[in-house]
Amino acid sequence: MRRITLAATASILALGFGLAQAEVTDEMIANDTETVGDVVTNGMGRHLQRYSPLDTLNRDNVSNLVPAWAFSLGGEKQRGQETQPLVHDGVMYITGSYSRLYAIDVETGQELWQYDARLPEGILPCCDVVNRGAALYGDLVIFGTLDARLVALNKDTGDVVWRDKIADYKAGYSYTAAPMIVNGLVITGNSGGEFGVVGEVQARDAMTGQLVWTRPVIEGHMGTLNGEESTMTGTLNATWPGDMWKTGGGATWLGGSYDADTDTIVMGTGNPAPWNSHLRNAGTPTEGNAGDNLYAASRLGIDPATGEIKWHFQTTPREGWDYDGVNEVVAYTDREGNARYATADRNGFFYVLNREDGAFVSAVPFVKDISWAEGIDETGRPIFVEENRPGDPSASTDGQKGEVIFASPSFLGGKNWMPMAFSQRTGNFYIPSNEWGMDIWNEPISYKQGAAYLGAGFTIKPNYEDHIGSLKAIDPDTGETVWEYKNEAPLWGGVMTTAGGLVFTGTPEGKFIALDDETGEELWSFQTGSGIVGQPITWEQDGEQYVTVISGWGGAVPLWGGEVASKVNYLNQGGMLWTFKLPKQLANIDGDGQPIIKTSN
């Protein structure tokens, strides 16, 4: 399960106690965005802005960015690589497909140690065997595994310190997100929304693994605090018919963010189960929220001390297209000084919420051809196009297949898991999106533990001939699309912004690119050899700015993408971590070899 190289052992012995004493503190985590010498949180700050104040690397000199080293994940376990690296005290920590974790020397790219989880037979990951990253706290590095476990390793040696079970993998649960640290607690969700699981948020003592509280996100389920029942989520049968809440979905599979200003964990919840909405609708649209299926397809504000729900905002009530509400919620301050949240939902709308109570502020489409709703009303509720809901199979002639409709976006969403970024420099959000739709129909289904619980069929189709992927710069104050960068294949990787006026992301074709944050012009690119579905970071070391991204094609698109999958089946899998730097001697020289004269932005 663990392998330490001889070179790593010698390195650790030579460092003595120095490395072991460099623990990650709550203060380091809280100040992650401002401290440019490391990256100790997922999202480069628990607000998930993915913004760096570094401007050594900028629009004038980014053409001088060169590879510093590359690291191969090795072996035959090369599926989708979606990790975000962490950097602390000269060591980089990354996770890999099939629940692996690596510690790497940031100066040389040499492996220090590797941990491979021993996965059992019969795991049920929905959408590839990915892992999106780890958490650092104290002398631990903590990550989740595909058999729905949480593992804490000594960050210096890779030895297991504690491990705990999140849920039962045999019932369809798994775990792929990066955990989050809040006030000494490690916060996790769960995966498995296609298997009739129940979404839940859990908090453990990060140092010991002891469970502190749990909060199921589907109404009718009971939370716990310190080992005892606490409060029920919602009101039993208020928005769910009969016993369907017991297998109601709502997986919290992408993890969450933390707003320190309001002391609130913000968590997204996935699709209700099954996909066939006609089985879940306890009422009609004219009967209030009777068939809304709370709290699936929602954002929840949660008290980190107790697990109590402070507020909720449901993006897709009566959800029937697999429009999960898990997409990240980013805390930011708008240009007028208002404290806001922003989230780009799988349903194709970009929402702005109030940070005090999660109340609706505004919403605009960020993809072009939304068909399931005419828009969003003044309360934040969608204005449904009822004829564009998949048909009820019980109303069909044979009772086996409901009316087929075309819906846009597809069930993989206007935006899926891939994280957007916010720039404190421009005040804009940079959203990786996809322009695609689907034929979708409903089918009869009954729940069986460990079996897929969909009640739907589908085929994804591109909406345009020349592109599917679309990186958009969105002004959250006006809803205006400032610019758009089109890509032939779907975008499936994360985005990062910097004070140097740069937007970094990658493409399935293998290009790692830097764009001008004001115009979208491509300023630099590097071919990594495999599709990029990971998350870039940047940091400073010895006065030089570094940028890292992982390359390795995979994720949900080649598994679920229908016609789109056949368009990109030529793309190669891989597993290579690329680190670039701007050498000191090139930092003040532009791409033409001329001195850079800095001016105010």
Summary of the structure (lengths in Angstrom):
residues: 601
radius of gyration: 22.8
end to end distance: 50.7
largest distance: 75.5
contacts: 2313
relative contact order: 0.14
helix: 9%
strand: 37%
